[in-house]
Amino acid sequence: QVELTRSYTAGAEGFDTPGHGPAISRLPSLQNLPDYEVYWDVNDAQNPRSWPTWYKGLAVTAMSVGATVVSLFSTLYTSGIPGIEEEFQVSKLIALLGVTTYLLGMATGSLFVAPVSELVGRRPVYIVSMLIFLLLVLPSALASNIGAILASRFFGGFFGSAMMSNSPASVNDIISSEHRALAFGIWSIGPANGPVYGPIIGGFVFEYLGWRWTNWIVLILGGAAFVLLSSIKETYAPVILKRRAAERRKEAGNDIWWTRYDDGQASWPLIRISLYRPLKMLFTEPIYMFWDGYVAIVYSILYLCFVAYPIAFQQERGWSPAIGG
């Protein structure tokens, strides 16, 4: 007898966890027979929660390095601003817009890039977005005018935002609740300190190699991060299971195989819902308003310091870019 009224959600460990895990779209029914549900086997090698410890560590490291490179690029630019002013004959205010456009790109991109991973998986989003991010570093490094720098940094931030918004989700995908706090602590070391490393590294790079090398350094580090990310398998359980179900349906030549994450909706309506939901929550949920405002204030002060310190210590006190950084 098939139970038609059961309601539950599933964790990726391979057991049912009421109230936790990805939302289930389909339940057992007369059409979706339980015997043909595609789910995890015991110690399933494709289950991200069953990966070996060393591979989980590699995955967390790859996510952290990728996010670090993206956050590093946000402030590495500030060290080369004097060189940009001199070469392109622009004011400091115009040169500083490179920081603003990059952060605007990151804020905008996370709204669009993050929901896509719920449909196609984390890995394709990482690979495509990181590759485009690296390609967009080139126009900034080879720029012949300030406009090229501002435009390339905006779109670089747009695509780079995938690492900042999605990599915590991947950590959650692969690490059980017992060890998740430790894993998030390890992951956050890089991206949380990336903006701080930027002026330190950038000061020496600008003083000895010039402002264009602040971009080449990011390209080199980002290339290493891209190689690491390419070695990581898909981490999002619903996408893995839906792919497995699709393979079995193809082999069987019928639609009897199913997974609880099948939604039966076209991609565009799901993308539209994913784009609309965070904006709705931002403007209707007080707790979201509070924390969004709090984080905005904290980051505005942080980045204000990054652009103000070179003025205070290099321009006013005559320190070198390396020491000032």
GIVEN-V470655 format. One record per backbone hydrogen bond with DSSP energy under -0.5 kcal/mol. CO is the residue of the C=O (numbers start at 0). NH is the residue of the N-H. Records with the same first field share a line. If there is no record, write none. Layout:
CO: NH + NH
This chain:
1: 3
8: 16
9: 21
10: 13
14: 10
16: 19
21: 9
30: 32
31: 28
32: 35
33: 36
35: 257
36: 38
40: 43
43: 46
45: 47
46: 49
47: 50
51: 55
52: 56
53: 57
54: 58
55: 59
56: 60
57: 61
58: 62
59: 63
60: 64
61: 65
62: 66
63: 67
64: 68
65: 69
66: 70
67: 71
68: 72
69: 73
70: 73 + 74
71: 74 + 75
72: 76
74: 77 + 78
75: 78 + 79
76: 79
77: 80
79: 83
80: 84
81: 85
82: 86
83: 87
84: 88 + 89
90: 94
91: 95
92: 96
93: 96
94: 97
95: 98 + 99
96: 100
97: 101
98: 102
99: 103
100: 104
101: 105
102: 106
103: 107
104: 108
105: 109
106: 110
107: 110 + 111
108: 111 + 112
109: 113
111: 115
112: 116
113: 116 + 117
114: 117
115: 118 + 119
116: 120
120: 124
121: 125
122: 126
123: 127
124: 128
125: 129
126: 130
127: 131
128: 132
129: 133
130: 134
131: 135
132: 136
133: 136 + 137
134: 137 + 138
135: 139
136: 140
137: 141
144: 148
145: 149
146: 150
147: 151
148: 152
149: 153
150: 154
151: 155
152: 156
153: 157
154: 158
155: 159
156: 160
158: 161
159: 162 + 163
160: 164
161: 165 + 166
162: 166
165: 169
166: 170
167: 171
168: 172
169: 173
170: 174
175: 178 + 179
178: 182
179: 183
180: 184
181: 185
182: 186
183: 187
184: 188
185: 188 + 189
186: 189 + 190
187: 191
188: 192
189: 192 + 193
190: 194
192: 195 + 196
193: 197
194: 198
195: 199
196: 200
197: 201
198: 202
199: 203
200: 204
201: 205
202: 206
203: 207
204: 208 + 209
205: 209
209: 212
210: 213
211: 214 + 215
212: 216
213: 217
214: 218
215: 219
216: 220
217: 221
218: 222
219: 223
220: 224
221: 225
222: 226
223: 227
224: 228
225: 229
226: 230
227: 230
228: 231
234: 236
235: 239
236: 240
237: 241
238: 242
239: 243
240: 244
241: 245
242: 246
243: 247
244: 248
245: 249
246: 250
247: 251
248: 252 + 253
257: 37
258: 261
259: 24 + 25
265: 269
266: 270
267: 271
268: 272
269: 273
270: 274
271: 275
272: 276
273: 277
274: 278
275: 279
276: 280
277: 281
278: 282
279: 283
280: 284
283: 285
284: 287 + 288
285: 289
286: 290
287: 291
288: 292
289: 293
290: 294
291: 295
292: 296
293: 297
294: 298
295: 299
296: 300
297: 301
298: 302
299: 303
300: 304
301: 305
302: 306
303: 307
304: 308
305: 309
307: 311
308: 312 + 313
309: 313 + 314
310: 315
312: 318
313: 317
319: 323
320: 324
